[in-house]
Amino acid sequence: MRVAVLGGGHGAVATAGDLALRGHEVRLALRNRERFGRIFADRRIRLEGQLEGEAEVAEVTDDPARAVDGADVVLVPLPAYAQEDVALRIAPALRARQVVYLTTGTFGSFVFREALKRAGGADVAVAENATLPYGARISGEASVRVGLVASHLPTGVYPAARSDEALSPVRELYPATEPVEDSLSAGLLNFDGALHAPLVFMNAGPIERLDDFDIHVDGNPPSVVKVSIALDRERIALRGALGYTSHHWPLEDLYSRAGETFYGVISRERMERQSVWREKIDFRHRYVVEDVACGLALWSSLGRKLGVPTPLADVFLTLASTVNDEDYRTTGRTLENLGLAELSIDELQERLRLG
């Protein structure tokens, strides 16, 4: 297939390298030419860890619209807060037969398609999945280390009525794709808000003090795990209130170290062996400005709409807002900011179905 990959770092490089290694024609658009000068010059990406090999992509550019031209599928492994901007940048280049695929979405399929509509872009279907296909980190000028590869990719489409059309080419790229009801269902399967908010804010001391810190290996003692699981149950309660019956993928299964997760069973030994997350992070990391400001902000606003309590989501929203001097209840990805707050639940579900 002809594939465009639009991104800025770990996920985009891993995606482009993997798909090119598997024989697809990949055009890669990267935002940082200085950081990825070797890839721009050689068009080669070295994959290490769970994926091994050297891939050559067809083109590397810093113009996402150029990469999109002629692609069958446009993959967007960008943080949720960048989705609207890239939609506006590629709107003139998109054609109706193309499919956009957000990895992950955090209900970004709605944001992306509405931005295209405002810009007069093509009427494309936008798919989003619940988790990153790869747990990866850049390891060199032209290399990326992959710690995890997803074996389950629950995926929804906006509008849901076009799911078959969108998921057919997506499945060719990722056979692990598993359809769910709609894009909001997929967005609410992303449990990263419940995973990362406690890992960051309950480890604030070492995060600020140490030069690097692996939150997934060193940051999850029983107290943090207990809070994460309780926060994730708020997400699951929201899914239940909306009538979603597809598997909820509870975070508890990850922390049991015996349950099936998006990446299979992840024992503590496997996590320690395959981890790529020892790094310097801060409170502007996507763990906060994506997973809290977009993820937990959405959960909190849905909770108010549905009458479902979200006390822990509200607590972490308050902590993040205070630390970053920004009220994410006002600026975040809420139903109000998405223009959906006034819809009844039936109207919301119809909007998700038809667009």
Buried (B, 14 or more C-beta within 10 A) or exposed (E): BBBBBBBBBBBBBBBBBBBBBEEBBBBBBBBEEEBBEBBBEBBBBBBBBBBEEBBEBBEBBEEBBBBBBEBBBBBBBBBBBBBBEBBBBBBEBBEEEBBBBBBBBBBBBBBBBBBBBEBEBBEBBBBBBBBBBBBBBBBEEBBBBBBBBBBBBBBBBBBBBBBEBBBEBBBBBBEBBBBBBBBBBBBBBBBBBBBBBBBBBBBEEEBEEEEEBBBBBBBBEEEBBEBBBBBBBBBBBBBEBBEBEBEBBBBBBBBBBEBBBBBBBBEEEBBEEBBBBBEEBEBEBBBBBBBBBBBBBBBBBBBBBBEBEBEBBBBBBBBBBEBBEBEBBEEBBBBBBBEBEEBEEEEBBEBBBEB
